[in-house]
Amino acid sequence: MIDPEAMLLWLDRRIASAENWVDTFSSGRKARPAHEIEMKMFDIQAFNEIKTAYLKAVKRKNEMENMNEE
């Protein structure tokens, strides 16, 4: 299993990368087609939802482990 901290860092990098892509390519001379922008925005939303769910799962796992130790 991937270390939770490493997983969260990976998710944060993926989110930051997608946000940077949107900032760079959503307008101006480098603008990409609207459907590409929409796909990246979906990616950002999905990664954020995955991160939230992952944090909840890690918290539950830690709580269960703490209960088992008592």
Secondary structure, 3 states (H helix, E strand, C coil): CCCHHHHHHHHHHHHHHHHHHHHHHCCCCCCCCHHHHHHHHHHHHHHHHHHHHHHHHHHHHHHHHHHHHC
